[in-house]
Amino acid sequence: NEGVMNFSGRLRNTLGSGDVLRADANIGYSRLSQYSMSFSFPFSHRIATSNFTTSVYQNSIDQLASSHRETIRGTSAFLNLPVSSARYSIGMTCDWREVGGVHTRMPFSVREEAGHSLKSALSHSFEIDTRDSPAIPKKGFLLRLTQELAGLGGDVHFVKQHFQAQLNFSLPRSIVVSGSLQGGVLLPGLIQPGSRTHISDRFFLGGPLSVRGYHMRGVGPRQEGASLGGEMYTAGGVHVFTPLPFRPLFGEKIRLHGFVTAGSLSNLPSGAGHGQVVQSLKNQLAWSYGAGLAIDLGIGRLEINYCVPKPGDSSHSLVNGVQVGVGVDFL
């Protein structure tokens, strides 16, 4: 991890229609740089929080776990609509991606995918979120479904489906139990038979926000220590949050945290039936358990955990001991 400086600026109502012009820059010490500019305006004044947003951006990051540097330059346009308690988002992106080396030890499988690619994709997402907090919710559930269809232009072709579910409920003595499940599949040959998936589009698993006790991208297929990603994955976790004994001092912001997480990441076997898919995921199964502290930061949470990983494959990259994570979307 590295420190990141964030700069953000907004101009509101420049056209007198409730529009927002926003510019953002996130600059890391050496590994990360992100720049974006977006313009959004209400889609309908009769539908609260509906908006149409268009943006341009450039993101560069050293994917050290996969032995390459990735730069994405692109533009997007999205229509966001609330319907009852749900939110729908429909849009299109056009990305020019560049994969390059960060050192000479780039594995051959990654080196094969180095260079430029152009992705043009339609995407759709559906979300229901009734949680009372995004950091450490005490009640409510989250359901998020996303679909992406690439191949309307450029040289990248696939269909991608991803889901995320979370359920939270409270027990006596201010104990909170949280369960989560997520998964996804990437199908490259439905639009253009014989096409292959690209490392920029595959799923990755492992890390302090994912299956605990493993490095970032530490679960799944690897070559020479580099994570190659996978075309299908599933992961789940059960968490228990309890108050500290001296709760009046810190309130509900700091809680004891116990967890069990598990997940598997693999590629789709050629000509696979259901049995082969299940066996492929079983071979890459990784799980872990542990305990620590969870700190409510308002918009996210900080976890400091002692982890005990139980890898299903000797190539998995482990963190056996203390692991720290900060984020919003935790498994």
Secondary structure, 3 states (H helix, E strand, C coil): CCCEEEEEEEEECCCCCCCEEEEEEEEECCCEEEEEEEEEEECCCCCCCCEEEEEEEEEEEEEHHHCEEEEEEEEEEEEEEEECCEEEEEEEEEEEEEEECCCCCCCHHHHCCCEEEEEEEEEEEEEEECCCCCCCCCCEEEEEEEEEEEEEEECCCEEEEEEEEEEEEEEHHHEEEEEEEEEEEEECCCCCCCCCCCCCCCECECCCCCCCCECCCCECCEECCEECCECEEEEEEEEEEEECCCHHHHCCCEEEEEEEEEEEEECCCCCCCHHHHHHHHHHCCEEEEEEEEEEECCCCEEEEEEEEEECCCCCCCECCEEEEEEECCCC
